[in-house]
């Protein structure tokens, strides 16, 4: 898989996560946004209103297999 397709895969996952958070917690586009690829920090930016109902920092990792212990490091 080349770097361009890896980034596209990551963008798709971020968009899916944003959509799910918006739908489950009834939040707007202004409350939940995906950051640009390569930006340091969290992948999903949340407004103060969103943080009140979903108080988590979200980092998206689109992987075919997952080693939970490595991911937690």
SULSULUR-V672343 format. One line per field, one symbol per residue. ss: DSSP state (H for helix, E for strand, C for the rest). psi: psi as a letter, one per 40 degrees, with the letter a starting at -180 (. if undefined). burial: I if it has 16 or more other C-alpha atoms within 10 Angstrom, else O. A space follows every 10 residues. Layout:
ss->???
psi->???
burial->???
This chain:
ss->CCHHHHHHHH HHHHHHHHHH HHHHHCCCCC CEEECCCCCC CCCEEECHHH HHHCCCCECC CCCCCCCHHH HHC
psi->hidddddddd dddddddddd ddddefiidd dhihiihehi aidhhhiddd ddegfihhhh hgidihhddd dd.
burial->OOOOOOOOOI IOIIOOIIIO IIOOOOIOOO IIIIIOOOOO OOIIIIOOOI OOOOOOOIOO OOOOOOOOOO OOO
